[in-house]
Amino acid sequence: MAVISIPAPALLLQHSGLNKVWLGWWVIAWTAAVLSARVAIPRIDPGVSSASSALEQLGAIGLCVPLVLVAILIPDRTTWLTASSPRNPRLLRLANIGLITAVSVSSAMAAAALYPSDIRWIRIVSIFMLLLALTFIAALIIGSTWAGFLAPAFIILNTIPGLISWKWNVIYNPATDAALIPAAFLSLSAVFLVLIAHTAFSHRQPSRGTQPAN
């Protein structure tokens, strides 16, 4: 009987933890993210005294809320799907990360249309992509258990007055868009390049049970 090496996207996401309950929390998380951009706090920019803009309120922290749910999907729960497959199991992990990215970024693009009009749509999506990349990087380095904490920590570092120069504050300073947008795409692309390289390298390694030929 033929074995499917890479399961259908719906099956892969289902066994990663994406179910009706997760989708319900996903909608709630993005609703909270959108609403958080309307809760006013003092401006981060020290040179402006007017009311804060969307991401200078709680909007930036709000973008981290969906990433907690993203972290739930990262752990590999599909080992059994590749037990009898000739393909490298890491290829399945790569596909899983790709599907998580597709779901996350498409949701961010839809939610961005609901944010206040004082912030560019592409800026919201780019910040989320950057935070998503940080979440994946955290999962690769320190494990998925703590993956959801790196993005909020990065936001907090940018929020503390004077800690990061306003000139380089990519989260709150709209003038940094020229650097933010490519940085977001490059960061997320780098995650996939690392996973692809890791997958290719692992695929070339002999299995532990393989004995060298005499």
C-alpha contacts under 8 A as a table, 3 or more apart, distances in Angstrom:
res1	aa1	res2	aa2	distance
3	V	84	S	7.40
3	V	85	S	6.50
4	I	7	P	6.19
4	I	85	S	7.34
5	S	81	L	7.93
5	S	82	T	6.64
5	S	85	S	5.44
5	S	86	P	7.20
5	S	87	R	6.14
6	I	82	T	8.00
6	I	92	L	6.30
7	P	11	L	6.21
7	P	12	L	5.88
7	P	81	L	7.66
8	A	11	L	5.32
8	A	12	L	6.15
9	P	12	L	5.04
9	P	13	L	6.12
9	P	99	L	7.19
10	A	13	L	5.33
10	A	14	Q	6.00
11	L	14	Q	5.00
11	L	15	H	6.25
12	L	15	H	5.44
12	L	16	S	6.25
12	L	78	T	7.48
12	L	96	N	6.75
13	L	16	S	4.89
13	L	17	G	6.53
13	L	18	L	5.43
13	L	73	L	7.92
13	L	96	N	7.04
13	L	99	L	7.36
13	L	100	I	7.80
14	Q	17	G	5.46
14	Q	18	L	4.82
14	Q	19	N	5.95
15	H	18	L	7.04
15	H	77	R	6.39
15	H	78	T	6.21
16	S	73	L	5.24
16	S	74	I	7.28
16	S	75	P	7.29
16	S	76	D	6.86
16	S	77	R	5.72
16	S	78	T	6.91
16	S	96	N	7.80
17	G	22	W	7.30
17	G	72	I	7.15
17	G	73	L	5.68
18	L	21	V	7.88
18	L	22	W	5.56
18	L	23	L	6.82
18	L	73	L	6.99
19	N	22	W	5.21
19	N	23	L	6.13
20	K	23	L	5.04
20	K	24	G	6.11
21	V	24	G	5.08
21	V	25	W	6.40
22	W	25	W	5.18
22	W	26	W	6.02
22	W	69	L	7.58
23	L	26	W	4.76
23	L	27	V	6.30
24	G	27	V	5.35
24	G	28	I	6.41
25	W	28	I	4.90
25	W	29	A	5.92
25	W	69	L	7.88
26	W	29	A	5.05
26	W	30	W	6.31
26	W	66	P	6.44
26	W	69	L	6.98
27	V	30	W	5.34
27	V	31	T	6.10
28	I	31	T	5.03
28	I	32	A	6.14
29	A	32	A	5.13
29	A	33	A	6.18
29	A	65	V	5.76
29	A	66	P	5.23
30	W	33	A	4.80
30	W	34	V	6.15
30	W	63	L	7.81
30	W	65	V	7.48
30	W	66	P	6.25
30	W	111	A	6.86
31	T	34	V	5.24
31	T	35	L	6.17
32	A	35	L	5.13
32	A	36	S	5.91
32	A	62	G	6.69
32	A	65	V	7.74
33	A	36	S	5.20
33	A	37	A	6.87
33	A	59	G	6.38
33	A	61	I	7.88
33	A	62	G	4.12
33	A	63	L	5.46
33	A	64	C	7.90
33	A	65	V	6.68
33	A	66	P	7.80
34	V	37	A	5.65
34	V	38	R	7.60
34	V	59	G	7.06
34	V	62	G	7.25
34	V	111	A	7.03
34	V	112	A	7.89
34	V	114	L	6.73
34	V	115	Y	5.82
35	L	38	R	5.52
35	L	39	V	7.28
35	L	59	G	7.83
36	S	39	V	5.44
36	S	57	Q	7.37
36	S	58	L	5.09
36	S	59	G	5.04
36	S	62	G	5.71
37	A	40	A	7.74
37	A	54	A	4.86
37	A	55	L	6.07
37	A	56	E	7.96
37	A	57	Q	5.79
37	A	58	L	5.41
37	A	59	G	3.83
37	A	60	A	7.60
37	A	62	G	7.32
37	A	115	Y	7.02
37	A	116	P	7.37
38	R	54	A	6.47
38	R	57	Q	7.01
38	R	58	L	7.55
38	R	59	G	7.43
38	R	116	P	7.57
39	V	57	Q	5.90
39	V	58	L	6.15
39	V	59	G	7.96
40	A	51	A	7.62
40	A	52	S	6.40
40	A	57	Q	5.06
40	A	58	L	7.28
41	I	52	S	6.51
41	I	56	E	7.34
41	I	57	Q	5.11
41	I	58	L	7.39
42	P	51	A	7.05
42	P	52	S	6.03
42	P	56	E	7.80
42	P	57	Q	7.40
43	R	46	P	7.01
43	R	48	V	7.19
43	R	49	S	7.15
43	R	50	S	7.57
43	R	51	A	6.68
43	R	52	S	4.66
43	R	53	S	7.53
43	R	56	E	5.90
43	R	57	Q	7.39
44	I	52	S	7.69
44	I	56	E	6.04
44	I	159	T	6.73
44	I	161	P	6.79
44	I	172	Y	7.22
45	D	48	V	5.81
45	D	166	W	6.92
45	D	172	Y	7.79
45	D	173	N	7.65
46	P	49	S	7.43
52	S	56	E	5.49
52	S	57	Q	6.14
53	S	56	E	5.15
53	S	57	Q	6.45
53	S	118	D	6.66
53	S	119	I	7.54
54	A	57	Q	5.64
54	A	58	L	7.71
54	A	59	G	5.99
54	A	115	Y	7.63
54	A	116	P	6.29
54	A	118	D	6.69
54	A	119	I	6.47
55	L	58	L	6.49
55	L	59	G	4.49
55	L	60	A	5.16
55	L	119	I	7.61
55	L	171	I	7.76
55	L	172	Y	6.34
56	E	59	G	6.74
56	E	60	A	7.13
56	E	172	Y	6.08
57	Q	60	A	7.33
58	L	61	I	5.45
58	L	62	G	6.01
59	G	62	G	4.82
59	G	63	L	6.40
60	A	63	L	5.34
60	A	64	C	7.23
60	A	155	I	6.83
60	A	171	I	7.30
61	I	64	C	5.42
61	I	65	V	7.29
61	I	152	P	6.51
61	I	155	I	6.57
62	G	65	V	5.46
63	L	66	P	6.53
63	L	67	L	7.51
63	L	128	F	6.40
64	C	67	L	5.18
64	C	68	V	6.95
64	C	128	F	7.95
64	C	131	L	7.40
64	C	148	G	7.94
64	C	151	A	6.45
64	C	152	P	6.01
65	V	68	V	5.66
65	V	69	L	7.55
66	P	69	L	5.38
66	P	70	V	6.46
67	L	70	V	4.67
67	L	71	A	6.17
67	L	131	L	7.98
67	L	132	L	6.83
67	L	135	T	7.25
67	L	148	G	6.01
68	V	71	A	5.28
68	V	72	I	6.84
68	V	148	G	4.99
69	L	72	I	5.17
69	L	73	L	7.01
70	V	73	L	5.42
70	V	74	I	6.74
70	V	100	I	7.21
70	V	104	S	7.63
70	V	148	G	7.82
71	A	74	I	5.31
71	A	75	P	7.73
71	A	135	T	7.20
71	A	139	A	7.80
71	A	144	S	6.03
71	A	145	T	7.46
71	A	147	A	5.91
71	A	148	G	5.65
72	I	75	P	6.88
72	I	144	S	7.54
73	L	100	I	7.39
74	I	96	N	7.70
74	I	97	I	7.00
74	I	100	I	7.98
74	I	136	F	7.98
74	I	139	A	7.48
74	I	144	S	6.33
75	P	144	S	6.13
76	D	79	T	6.76
76	D	93	R	6.74
78	T	81	L	5.41
78	T	82	T	7.40
79	T	82	T	5.66
79	T	83	A	6.48
79	T	89	P	7.36
80	W	83	A	5.07
81	L	84	S	7.50
81	L	85	S	7.68
82	T	85	S	4.79
82	T	86	P	7.82
82	T	87	R	7.43
82	T	89	P	6.06
82	T	92	L	7.96
85	S	88	N	7.97
87	R	91	L	7.29
88	N	91	L	5.52
88	N	92	L	7.50
88	N	199	T	7.21
88	N	202	S	7.51
88	N	203	H	5.77
89	P	92	L	5.34
89	P	93	R	6.84
90	R	93	R	4.91
90	R	94	L	6.24
90	R	198	H	7.91
90	R	199	T	5.38
90	R	202	S	7.81
91	L	94	L	5.01
91	L	95	A	6.28
91	L	196	I	7.97
91	L	199	T	6.08
92	L	95	A	5.03
92	L	96	N	6.12
93	R	96	N	4.91
93	R	97	I	6.24
94	L	97	I	5.22
94	L	98	G	6.20
94	L	192	F	7.50
94	L	195	L	6.31
94	L	196	I	7.14
94	L	199	T	7.90
95	A	98	G	4.97
95	A	99	L	6.23
96	N	99	L	5.23
96	N	100	I	6.21
97	I	100	I	5.05
97	I	101	T	6.08
98	G	101	T	5.10
98	G	102	A	6.25
99	L	102	A	5.01
99	L	103	V	6.23
100	I	103	V	5.24
100	I	104	S	6.02
101	T	104	S	5.07
101	T	105	V	5.88
102	A	105	V	5.48
102	A	106	S	5.95
103	V	106	S	5.45
103	V	107	S	6.13
104	S	107	S	5.21
104	S	108	A	6.21
105	V	108	A	4.93
105	V	109	M	6.14
105	V	125	V	7.31
105	V	128	F	7.76
105	V	129	M	6.88
106	S	109	M	5.08
106	S	110	A	6.34
107	S	110	A	5.15
107	S	111	A	6.07
108	A	111	A	5.05
108	A	112	A	5.87
108	A	124	I	7.85
108	A	125	V	5.87
108	A	128	F	7.08
109	M	112	A	5.24
109	M	113	A	7.01
109	M	121	W	7.75
109	M	125	V	5.97
110	A	113	A	5.76
110	A	114	L	7.60
111	A	114	L	5.41
111	A	115	Y	7.06
112	A	115	Y	5.37
112	A	121	W	5.59
112	A	124	I	6.14
112	A	125	V	6.71
113	A	121	W	6.56
115	Y	119	I	7.64
116	P	119	I	6.54
117	S	120	R	7.12
119	I	123	R	7.10
119	I	124	I	7.47
120	R	123	R	5.22
120	R	124	I	6.68
121	W	124	I	5.42
121	W	125	V	6.49
122	I	125	V	5.16
122	I	126	S	5.93
122	I	181	I	7.79
123	R	126	S	5.05
123	R	127	I	6.13
123	R	174	P	7.95
123	R	177	D	6.97
123	R	180	L	7.91
123	R	181	I	7.14
124	I	127	I	5.32
124	I	128	F	6.28
125	V	128	F	5.12
125	V	129	M	6.13
126	S	129	M	5.02
126	S	130	L	6.18
126	S	180	L	6.88
126	S	181	I	5.48
126	S	184	A	5.48
126	S	185	F	7.54
127	I	130	L	5.09
127	I	131	L	6.22
127	I	171	I	6.76
127	I	180	L	7.40
127	I	181	I	7.90
127	I	184	A	6.83
128	F	131	L	5.03
128	F	132	L	5.97
129	M	132	L	4.90
129	M	133	A	6.14
129	M	184	A	5.53
129	M	185	F	7.15
129	M	188	L	6.79
130	L	133	A	5.14
130	L	134	L	6.36
130	L	183	A	7.28
130	L	184	A	4.44
130	L	185	F	7.50
130	L	187	S	6.46
130	L	188	L	6.89
131	L	134	L	5.00
131	L	135	T	6.24
131	L	151	A	5.22
132	L	135	T	5.01
132	L	136	F	6.36
132	L	151	A	7.58
132	L	188	L	7.45
133	A	136	F	5.14
133	A	137	I	6.12
133	A	184	A	7.71
133	A	187	S	5.82
133	A	188	L	4.83
133	A	191	V	6.75
134	L	137	I	4.99
134	L	138	A	6.05
134	L	150	L	6.44
134	L	151	A	5.95
134	L	187	S	7.96
135	T	138	A	5.12
135	T	139	A	6.27
135	T	147	A	5.12
135	T	148	G	5.88
135	T	149	F	7.68
135	T	150	L	6.26
135	T	151	A	6.18
136	F	139	A	5.01
136	F	140	L	6.30
136	F	147	A	6.89
136	F	191	V	7.05
137	I	140	L	5.11
137	I	141	I	6.17
137	I	147	A	7.76
137	I	191	V	6.80
138	A	141	I	5.15
138	A	142	I	5.54
138	A	143	G	6.49
138	A	144	S	7.16
138	A	146	W	7.09
138	A	147	A	4.76
138	A	148	G	7.85
138	A	150	L	6.46
139	A	142	I	5.66
139	A	143	G	4.24
139	A	144	S	4.30
139	A	145	T	7.52
139	A	146	W	7.08
139	A	147	A	4.78
140	L	143	G	5.82
140	L	144	S	7.48
142	I	146	W	6.73
142	I	147	A	7.25
143	G	146	W	6.10
143	G	147	A	6.32
144	S	147	A	4.72
144	S	148	G	7.60
145	T	148	G	7.49
146	W	149	F	5.69
146	W	150	L	7.57
147	A	150	L	6.21
148	G	151	A	6.57
148	G	152	P	7.61
149	F	152	P	5.59
149	F	153	A	6.21
150	L	153	A	5.07
150	L	154	F	6.19
151	A	154	F	5.09
151	A	155	I	6.33
152	P	155	I	4.98
152	P	156	I	6.12
153	A	156	I	5.07
153	A	157	L	6.24
154	F	157	L	5.17
154	F	158	N	6.48
155	I	158	N	5.19
155	I	159	T	6.16
155	I	171	I	7.25
156	I	159	T	4.86
156	I	160	I	6.30
157	L	160	I	5.67
157	L	163	L	6.84
157	L	164	I	7.21
158	N	161	P	7.71
158	N	163	L	7.05
158	N	164	I	5.94
158	N	169	N	6.26
158	N	171	I	6.75
158	N	172	Y	7.71
160	I	163	L	5.74
160	I	164	I	7.67
161	P	164	I	7.38
162	G	165	S	6.10
162	G	166	W	7.66
164	I	168	W	6.86
164	I	169	N	6.25
165	S	168	W	5.48
165	S	169	N	6.18
166	W	169	N	4.93
166	W	173	N	6.69
167	K	173	N	7.29
167	K	175	A	7.96
167	K	176	T	7.42
168	W	173	N	7.69
168	W	176	T	6.80
169	N	172	Y	5.90
169	N	173	N	5.57
169	N	176	T	7.15
170	V	173	N	5.65
170	V	174	P	7.33
170	V	176	T	5.40
170	V	177	D	7.15
170	V	179	A	7.65
170	V	180	L	5.88
171	I	174	P	7.93
173	N	176	T	5.83
173	N	177	D	7.94
174	P	177	D	5.68
175	A	178	A	7.32
176	T	179	A	5.46
176	T	180	L	5.94
177	D	180	L	4.70
177	D	181	I	5.75
178	A	181	I	6.21
178	A	182	P	7.26
179	A	182	P	5.93
179	A	183	A	6.00
180	L	183	A	5.02
180	L	184	A	6.04
181	I	184	A	5.29
181	I	185	F	6.59
182	P	185	F	5.17
182	P	186	L	5.94
183	A	186	L	5.06
183	A	187	S	5.86
184	A	187	S	5.26
184	A	188	L	6.31
185	F	188	L	5.37
185	F	189	S	6.03
186	L	189	S	4.95
186	L	190	A	5.92
187	S	190	A	5.07
187	S	191	V	6.55
188	L	191	V	5.30
188	L	192	F	6.81
189	S	192	F	5.25
189	S	193	L	6.24
190	A	193	L	4.95
190	A	194	V	6.14
191	V	194	V	5.26
191	V	195	L	6.30
192	F	195	L	4.98
192	F	196	I	5.94
193	L	196	I	5.06
193	L	197	A	6.01
194	V	197	A	5.15
194	V	198	H	6.03
195	L	198	H	5.00
195	L	199	T	5.97
196	I	199	T	5.01
196	I	200	A	6.09
197	A	200	A	5.14
197	A	201	F	6.05
198	H	201	F	5.15
198	H	202	S	6.03
199	T	202	S	5.21
199	T	203	H	6.08
200	A	203	H	5.12
200	A	204	R	6.59
201	F	204	R	5.40
201	F	205	Q	6.77
202	S	205	Q	5.28
203	H	206	P	7.95
206	P	210	T	6.35
207	S	210	T	5.36
